[in-house]
Amino acid sequence: MTRSEHVKELARASIRAKERFFEERAEDVARAAELLIAALRSGRKILLFGNGGSAADAQHLAAELVNRYRRARPALAALALTTDTSILTAIANDASFEEVFSRQIEALGEPGDVAIAISTSGRSPNVVRAVETARRLGLRTIGLLGRDGGLVAPLVDIPLIVPAEETPRIQEVHITLGHILCELIESAFDETV
């Protein structure tokens, strides 16, 4: 296989993963958008978290919501729990890495807020613990997950599971999904401006 053929095959694999997910889960994506819009309209906030590439996605999506996605509109309350190195390292050092997100949810989360857990495996102990804490405190929960959804899928209100095995394909669907959620949210707030 030539390098250009390899490029095309990787692009086709990404497209197939996206087509399959959105064909199967469009209604669930719409439900997730409605949940997020309702929370934001009620003055609640969105807390996003994940590890590695999922941490980067959490930060990316929080930035799109706080600042803007495509159009000027009021700032929306979103926070990535992956960004404060002092908090992350203090919790990891003094308690455990399993607590880095759940401890922040204890401090910042309020009933009616929405916690978005991003995990390609759905098995990261710190993500599982954070979702459990969010539910206990009355937050609504959404999971951007992969493979079979792991341990997180049965814990969240809306599991958005990408039925793929390869982490890059799952992450490619997650960021497309995140952008679609941002578009739907922003459109809802454009209508009220």
N, C-alpha and C positions, 0 to 999 in steps of 0.2 A: 504494500500500500504506500503510495506517495504521501508526502507531507500534506499536500493540498487535499487529497482524498481523505486523509485522517481528519483534517479540519472539518470537511463537509460531514463526515460521519459523526463527529462529536456534536456539531450543530444539529444534525437530524435527531440525535438521541435526546438533546435538550428540548427540541420542539415536540417530540413524541411524548416526553414526560409532561410537558405543559398541557398539550392537547388532552391527554388522558385525565390529568387531574381536574382541569376546568370543565371537561365534559361530565365527569362524575360528581363534582363537588360544587358546582356553580351556586346551587341553592344554599348550601352551607356558608359559602363565602358571602352571599347576600345577607344571610342571618347575622354573620359576624359583623358586617358593616353596620347593620341596623343596631346591634348591641352597642357598638362603639359610638355611633352617632347619638344614640339616646343618652349614653353616659356623659358624653361631652356637653350635650345640650342641658343636662342637669347639673352642670358645674363640677362633674367628676373628672378624674384623670386616668391616663393610660400608663401603666408600668410595664416595660418590656425588658426581657432578659434572656440570656443564653450564653453558651461558651464558644470560644473560637470564632469561626465564621458566623455563627449565630449571634454572638455578641456584637460583631460588626453590623449585622442586619438590624439588631435592636437599636443601635446607635443611629444608623442610617434612617430608619423609619421614624424614630423620635424626632430627628432633625427635620424631616419632611413635614411633620405635624406641627411642631412648635413654630418653625419659620414659615414655610410654604412648600407646597408640592409643585403646582403649576401656575397658580393665580394668587394675587394678593387677596388676603382675607384675614380676619382676626386670628391671633395666635391661639393654638390649641394646646391643652395641658397634656404633655407626654414626657416621660422620663425613662431613659435607659439606665437600668441598675448596674450597668457594666462599666461605668465611666469614672467613678471616683476611686482612684487607686488607694487613697488613704483609708477609706471605708473598707474596700475589698481586702486589703492586706491586714488591717486591724482585725476584722472578723475571722479571716483565714488563720491568722496567727493566734488569736486569743480563744477562739472557739474551734471552728474547722471550716474547710473549704465548702463543706456541704451546707453551711449556714449563710454563705455570702449574699444570696438573694433573699432568703426567707427573713433574715434579720432586717434587711432594708424594707421589706414589705410590712413587717411589724411596725417599723418606725414611720413609714410614709403612707401606707395603704389605709383606705377608709371604705366602709361599706358603700357599694355602688361604683367604686373604681373598677377598672378592668385590667387584669394582669394578662399579658401575652407572653406565654412560654414558647421559646423557639429552640427546637432540638431535633436534629436529624434522626437520632435514635429513639428519643423519648425515654431514655434510661439514665440520664445524668442525675446523680443523687442530689446535686444542689438545685436542679430544676424541679425534680419531683418534690423535694422538701418545700420549695417556694410555692408551688401550686397548692400543696396541702395547707400551708399557712394562709395563703390568699383565701381559700375556701372557708377556712375556720374563722377568718375575720370578716366575711361577708362580701368579698370582692367577687365579681364575675370573672370567668376565666376562658381564655382561648388558647389553643395549642397549635402552633405551626410545626408539624411533625413529619416524620418520614417512616419508611419501611412499614411496620405494622402499628406504629403509634406508641409502642413500648408501654412503660408504666404510666406515662402521663395521659394517654388517650382516655382511659376511663375516669380520670380525675377532673377533666376540664368540661366546661359547659358546651363548648363547641370545638371538637377536635378536627383540624384541617390536616388530614394525613395524605402525604404524597406517596403513592404506591410505587416507590422505586427503591432500589437497593444501594445505588451508588450515591455517596454523599454529595459530589458536585451536582448531579442532576437534581437532587432534593433541594439543595441550596439555590439552584437556578430557579426552581419553581417558587421557593419561598420569597425571593426578592420580587419576582413578578407578582405574586399574590400580595405582598406588602404594598407594591405600587398600586395595584388595583384597589386595595382597601383605602389607601390615601386618596385616590381619585374619587371614590364614592363618598368618602367623608368630606373632602373639600367641596365637592358638588353640592352636598347637603348644606354646607355652611355658606356657600356662594348664594344659595337661594334665599338665605335669611339676612344677607347683608344689604 
